[in-house]
Amino acid sequence: MRRMGRITRARAPLAAAMIGLLLIGLAACGSGAGGGDASKAPDYQRALAGAPKPLAALYGQANQLLPGGTSAFEQRLADLKGHPVVVNKWASWCGPCRVEFPWFQHLSAKLGKRVAFVGVDSNDSSAAAKTFLGEYPVPYPSYADPGSDIARVIKATVGFPGTAFYDSSGKLAFVRQGQYPNEAALASDIKRYAN
């Protein structure tokens, strides 16, 4: 019995540490990560005026949550051939997605005349996604992906968020699993892979 007591006492700090890590992880992915401020979004209309026709058509569906699954998403990629595409997989409940979204807002306004941006809302409810887009408006649409079918197409199946980069020929060039550390790192990957 004495030996079991030592083992239990020895494992208690490990158990406490594991519980602490679990709570930190849940907090990072929870909806308590803070809401966005739609008034801080760029002036997309002015920033993207004069975009090429395929990009202008994309931005004509700004901030919408589109149905259609993988077939609609793949048709959109085909329609954008000739332009590099950045695809961001997100969910309204994902804290790291909320951190990244302002960077996508800014970079899509800055680079959107040359690079297409598309969102994929995975494992989420439409109502929550629409509320999220009201807080973080973007000039491009997102495709509803409740079963992660589109996430599998873009090979962004490990956690949230995920960002896929397609070159101008339509070839998947790179997939980033997880949150970017800052906007500069995201901009660097756009420059490197979305060409």
C-alpha positions in Angstrom: 0.0 0.0 0.0 2.8 2.4 0.8 4.2 2.0 -2.7 0.8 2.8 -4.3 0.7 6.0 -2.3 4.0 7.1 -3.6 3.0 6.4 -7.2 -0.2 8.3 -6.8 1.6 11.3 -5.2 4.2 11.1 -8.0 1.5 11.2 -10.7 -0.5 14.0 -9.2 1.7 16.8 -10.6 1.6 15.2 -14.0 -2.2 14.9 -13.9 -2.4 18.6 -12.8 -0.2 19.6 -15.6 -2.2 17.7 -18.2 -5.4 19.2 -16.9 -3.9 22.7 -17.2 -2.7 22.1 -20.8 -6.2 20.8 -21.7 -7.9 23.9 -20.2 -5.4 26.2 -22.1 -6.2 24.4 -25.3 -9.9 24.6 -24.8 -9.6 28.3 -24.1 -7.6 28.9 -27.3 -10.2 27.2 -29.5 -13.3 28.5 -27.7 -15.5 31.3 -28.8 -14.3 33.4 -25.9 -11.4 34.5 -28.0 -13.1 37.8 -28.6 -15.3 39.2 -31.3 -14.3 41.2 -34.3 -15.1 44.8 -35.1 -16.7 45.1 -38.5 -16.0 48.9 -38.5 -12.3 48.1 -38.7 -12.5 46.2 -42.0 -10.8 47.9 -45.0 -12.8 49.7 -47.6 -12.9 46.7 -50.0 -14.9 48.5 -52.7 -12.2 51.1 -53.1 -9.3 48.7 -52.6 -10.5 46.2 -55.2 -11.9 48.5 -57.8 -10.6 47.5 -61.2 -9.9 43.9 -60.3 -9.8 41.5 -63.3 -13.2 40.0 -64.3 -12.8 36.6 -62.5 -11.7 38.3 -59.3 -14.4 40.9 -59.6 -17.0 38.1 -59.9 -15.5 36.4 -56.8 -15.7 39.7 -54.8 -19.2 40.2 -56.0 -20.1 37.5 -53.5 -18.3 39.2 -50.7 -18.9 37.9 -47.2 -21.4 35.3 -48.3 -21.6 31.7 -47.1 -22.1 29.6 -50.2 -23.5 26.1 -50.5 -22.6 23.5 -53.1 -19.9 21.5 -51.4 -16.8 20.2 -53.2 -18.3 20.5 -56.7 -19.1 24.2 -56.3 -15.7 24.8 -54.6 -13.8 23.0 -57.4 -15.7 24.9 -60.1 -14.7 28.2 -58.4 -11.0 27.1 -58.5 -11.4 26.3 -62.2 -13.0 29.7 -62.8 -10.0 31.4 -61.1 -7.4 29.6 -63.2 -4.9 32.1 -64.3 -4.8 33.7 -60.8 -3.2 32.4 -57.7 -5.6 31.5 -55.0 -5.3 31.5 -51.2 -7.9 29.3 -49.4 -8.5 29.8 -45.7 -10.2 27.1 -43.7 -11.9 28.5 -40.6 -14.7 28.0 -38.1 -16.5 30.5 -35.9 -15.7 28.6 -32.7 -11.9 28.6 -33.5 -9.9 31.1 -31.4 -6.8 31.0 -33.7 -9.1 31.6 -36.7 -10.3 34.8 -35.0 -6.7 35.9 -34.5 -5.9 35.4 -38.2 -9.0 36.8 -39.8 -8.0 40.5 -39.5 -4.8 39.5 -41.4 -6.9 38.0 -44.2 -9.0 41.1 -44.2 -6.0 43.4 -44.7 -4.1 41.2 -47.1 -7.1 40.5 -49.3 -7.7 44.2 -49.7 -4.0 44.8 -50.4 -3.4 41.9 -52.8 -6.9 41.1 -54.1 -6.4 42.6 -57.5 -3.7 39.9 -58.2 -4.5 37.1 -55.8 -7.9 35.4 -55.3 -9.0 34.7 -51.7 -11.6 32.1 -50.8 -12.9 30.9 -47.4 -14.0 27.5 -46.3 -16.1 27.3 -43.1 -15.6 23.7 -41.8 -17.3 21.9 -38.9 -19.5 24.8 -38.2 -23.2 25.8 -38.2 -24.4 28.3 -40.8 -25.9 30.6 -38.2 -22.7 30.8 -36.2 -20.6 31.3 -39.4 -22.9 34.1 -40.6 -22.5 35.8 -37.2 -18.8 35.4 -37.4 -18.7 37.0 -40.9 -20.7 39.9 -39.6 -18.0 40.5 -37.0 -15.1 39.9 -39.5 -16.3 40.9 -43.0 -14.2 39.9 -45.9 -14.4 40.8 -49.6 -14.6 37.2 -50.7 -17.1 34.3 -50.2 -16.7 31.3 -48.0 -18.0 27.8 -48.8 -20.0 25.9 -46.2 -18.2 22.7 -45.3 -20.0 21.1 -42.4 -18.5 17.6 -43.1 -15.0 18.8 -43.9 -15.2 17.5 -47.5 -13.7 20.6 -48.9 -11.0 20.5 -46.2 -10.0 17.1 -47.6 -9.8 18.5 -51.1 -7.4 21.2 -50.0 -5.5 18.8 -47.8 -6.1 21.0 -44.7 -7.5 18.3 -42.4 -5.2 18.7 -39.3 -6.8 21.2 -36.9 -7.8 24.8 -37.4 -7.1 27.1 -39.1 -5.6 25.8 -42.4 -4.4 27.7 -45.4 -4.0 26.3 -48.9 -2.1 28.0 -51.7 -2.8 27.4 -55.4 -0.6 28.7 -58.1 -2.0 30.4 -61.2 -2.1 27.1 -63.1 -4.5 25.8 -60.4 -2.0 23.4 -58.8 -2.0 23.1 -55.0 1.4 24.5 -54.1 1.4 24.4 -50.3 -0.8 23.8 -47.2 -0.2 25.5 -43.9 -1.7 23.6 -41.0 -2.4 25.8 -38.0 -2.3 29.5 -37.1 0.2 31.8 -38.6 2.3 33.6 -35.9 1.7 37.0 -37.5 0.5 38.8 -40.6 4.1 39.1 -42.0 4.4 35.3 -42.0 1.1 34.9 -43.9 2.2 37.6 -46.4 5.5 35.8 -46.9 3.7 32.6 -47.8 1.4 34.4 -50.1 4.4 35.9 -51.9 6.2 32.5 -52.0 3.3 30.2 -53.0 0.5 32.2 -54.6 2.2 33.2 -57.9 
